[in-house]
Amino acid sequence: MAASKLAQILFLEEFMESLSSSSESPDSSDDEEIVMLMAILRRDIPKVITFCEIVNRFDKLEFRRHFRIERESYNELCRRLEPHLSAWHVQAGEGGRGRRQRLSTEKKVLIGLWYFANKETIRSLAIKLGVANLKVHDIIQEFVASVMIIKDEVIHWPSQDDMNEADEAFRAFRGIPGIIGATDGTHTPIPKPSGTGADYINRKGFFHVTSSFLAMQHIPYLRSLSHLIGTLAI
């Protein structure tokens, strides 16, 4: 990594010298761009390398507050995603620094959860979690793709035995027979869409897509639907 960066710097220096020697009045904007590139190559951006160790010291309440998930659920998610996340190209470097650092499944899942739970920019997330800026986007994409692979293992329609169990649970809870699930909806905020943005404004005045959820007695989701515009259909 260090040798590669040194080679890039030497190339830029040689290129800048060739520009100066080949023209009596070199374009100042070219010189400025080259100087900026050299500064970027040379600088070492500080990052919170030990963030995962800090997270490991969170109690259950603090962990849930930041990641919107129980630690036990996080551990189970890591277990299910590990075969899929480890199949993606990983970074490999020294000291946990730079674009070629190696990332564990646990850290990739933390990055994915933090991104969706806190709506933080990729740049600030990279500094907080000690990952190169250019790789955070890739990690989030890997996380989403891996979740989509396992979704049918977790979110599925109940069997007859499951429905009988749900009926008994709801009957014991409220005394109403024949209930096997519950449904609800929500408005999910989105950035303003291009073109027909007005179609996505809800009665509360923000851009959104509508989502519906079906759940059983212990709140595992059976189905989740998101719709672009209009009413929901279960």
C-alpha positions in Angstrom: 0.0 0.0 0.0 2.8 2.5 1.0 4.8 1.6 -2.1 1.8 2.1 -4.4 1.1 5.5 -2.9 4.7 6.5 -3.2 4.7 5.5 -6.9 1.6 7.6 -7.5 3.2 10.7 -5.8 6.4 10.3 -7.8 4.4 10.0 -11.1 2.5 13.2 -10.3 5.6 15.0 -9.5 7.2 13.9 -12.7 4.1 14.8 -14.7 4.0 18.3 -13.2 7.7 18.8 -14.0 7.0 17.7 -17.6 4.2 20.2 -17.9 6.4 23.0 -16.6 9.2 22.2 -19.1 6.9 21.7 -22.1 5.1 25.1 -21.8 6.4 28.6 -21.1 3.0 29.5 -19.5 1.5 26.4 -18.0 -2.2 26.5 -17.1 -2.4 27.4 -13.4 -5.6 25.4 -13.0 -3.7 22.2 -14.0 -1.0 22.9 -11.4 -3.6 23.5 -8.7 -5.4 20.2 -9.6 -2.2 18.3 -9.4 -1.2 19.9 -6.1 -4.6 19.0 -4.7 -4.2 15.4 -5.9 -0.8 15.1 -4.3 -2.2 16.4 -1.0 -5.0 13.9 -1.0 -2.6 11.0 -1.7 -0.3 12.1 1.1 -2.8 12.8 3.8 -3.8 10.2 6.4 -7.4 10.7 7.5 -7.9 9.9 11.3 -10.6 7.3 12.0 -12.1 5.7 15.1 -10.4 2.3 14.6 -11.6 0.9 17.9 -15.3 1.7 17.4 -16.4 -2.0 17.4 -14.6 -2.5 20.7 -16.6 0.5 22.1 -19.8 -1.0 20.8 -19.0 -4.3 22.5 -19.0 -2.4 25.8 -22.6 -1.1 25.2 -25.2 -2.4 27.6 -28.5 -3.7 26.1 -30.3 -0.4 26.3 -27.5 1.6 24.7 -27.0 -1.0 21.9 -30.7 -0.9 21.1 -30.8 2.9 21.2 -28.1 3.2 18.6 -28.8 0.2 16.4 -32.7 -0.2 16.8 -32.2 -3.9 17.4 -31.6 -6.2 20.4 -28.0 -7.5 20.8 -29.3 -11.1 20.6 -31.0 -10.3 17.3 -27.8 -8.7 16.0 -25.9 -11.9 16.9 -28.4 -14.0 15.1 -28.3 -11.7 12.1 -24.5 -12.0 11.9 -24.8 -15.8 12.1 -27.3 -15.9 9.2 -25.5 -13.3 7.1 -22.0 -14.6 7.6 -21.9 -17.1 4.7 -23.2 -14.4 2.3 -21.1 -11.5 3.5 -17.9 -13.5 3.6 -18.5 -14.5 -0.1 -18.1 -10.8 -1.1 -14.7 -9.3 -1.9 -13.2 -8.1 1.4 -10.5 -5.6 2.0 -7.0 -6.7 3.3 -4.6 -4.4 5.0 -2.5 -3.6 8.1 -3.7 -2.1 11.3 -7.3 -1.8 10.3 -6.6 1.3 8.2 -7.0 2.3 4.6 -9.1 1.1 1.7 -7.7 -2.4 1.9 -8.5 -3.3 5.4 -10.1 -6.6 6.2 -13.6 -6.4 7.6 -15.4 -9.0 9.7 -19.0 -9.9 9.2 -19.8 -8.3 12.6 -18.4 -5.0 11.5 -20.2 -5.1 8.2 -23.5 -5.7 9.9 -22.8 -2.9 12.4 -22.2 -0.5 9.5 -25.4 -1.6 7.7 -27.5 -1.3 10.9 -26.0 2.0 11.9 -26.6 3.5 8.4 -30.3 2.6 8.3 -31.0 3.3 12.0 -29.4 6.7 12.2 -29.6 8.2 8.7 -26.0 9.3 8.9 -23.9 10.4 5.9 -21.5 7.9 4.5 -18.6 10.3 5.1 -19.2 10.6 8.8 -20.0 6.9 9.1 -16.6 6.1 7.5 -14.8 8.2 10.2 -16.9 6.8 13.0 -16.4 3.1 12.1 -12.8 3.4 10.8 -13.6 2.3 7.2 -12.4 4.0 4.0 -15.0 6.4 2.5 -15.1 4.6 -0.8 -15.9 1.3 0.8 -18.8 2.2 3.0 -21.2 2.3 0.1 -20.1 -1.1 -1.1 -20.5 -2.5 2.4 -24.0 -1.2 2.7 -24.8 -2.7 -0.7 -23.4 -6.1 0.4 -25.4 -5.9 3.6 -28.7 -5.2 1.8 -28.1 -7.9 -0.9 -27.3 -10.5 1.9 -30.4 -9.6 3.8 -32.5 -10.0 0.7 -31.0 -13.5 0.3 -32.1 -14.7 3.7 -35.4 -12.7 3.9 -37.6 -15.7 2.9 -36.0 -17.8 5.7 -37.3 -15.3 8.3 -40.4 -13.7 6.7 -42.8 -16.3 5.4 -46.5 -17.3 5.6 -47.4 -19.4 8.6 -48.2 -23.1 8.5 -51.5 -24.5 9.8 -49.9 -25.3 13.2 -48.5 -21.7 13.3 -52.0 -20.3 12.7 -53.5 -22.5 15.4 -50.9 -21.3 17.9 -51.5 -17.7 16.9 -55.3 -18.1 17.3 -54.8 -19.5 20.8 -52.4 -16.6 21.7 -54.7 -13.8 20.5 -57.7 -15.5 22.1 -55.9 -15.6 25.4 -54.7 -12.0 25.0 -58.1 -10.3 24.1 -60.7 -13.1 24.2 -61.5 -12.8 20.5 -61.4 -16.1 18.5 -60.3 -16.6 14.9 -57.4 -14.0 14.9 -54.1 -15.2 13.4 -52.3 -11.9 12.8 -52.4 -8.1 12.8 -51.7 -5.5 10.1 -50.6 -1.9 10.2 -49.1 0.7 7.9 -46.6 3.6 8.0 -45.3 6.5 6.0 -41.6 6.0 5.2 -39.8 9.4 4.5 -37.8 9.6 1.2 -35.8 12.3 -0.6 -37.8 14.3 -3.1 -38.3 12.2 -6.3 -37.4 13.8 -9.6 -40.3 14.8 -11.9 -43.6 14.0 -10.1 -42.4 14.8 -6.6 -45.8 16.3 -5.6 -47.4 12.8 -6.0 -45.3 11.6 -3.0 -46.3 14.3 -0.5 -48.6 13.0 2.2 -51.1 14.9 4.4 -48.3 15.7 6.9 -46.3 17.5 4.2 -43.3 15.3 3.6 -42.3 13.0 0.7 -42.9 9.3 1.5 -43.8 5.8 0.3 -46.5 3.9 2.1 -45.6 0.5 3.7 -47.8 -2.2 5.2 -46.8 -5.0 7.6 -48.4 -8.2 8.7 -47.4 -9.8 12.0 -48.3 -12.7 14.3 -48.6 -12.8 18.0 -44.9 -12.5 18.8 -44.4 -9.7 16.2 -42.3 -11.6 13.6 -43.2 -10.1 10.2 -45.1 -12.3 7.8 -45.1 -9.8 5.0 -43.8 -6.3 4.3 -44.9 -4.3 1.3 -43.9 -0.9 0.1 -45.9 1.0 -2.5 -44.8 4.1 -4.5 -48.1 6.1 -4.6 -51.6 5.6 -3.4 -53.3 3.3 -1.0 -52.1 0.0 0.3 -53.4 -3.4 -0.7 -52.7 -6.4 1.6 
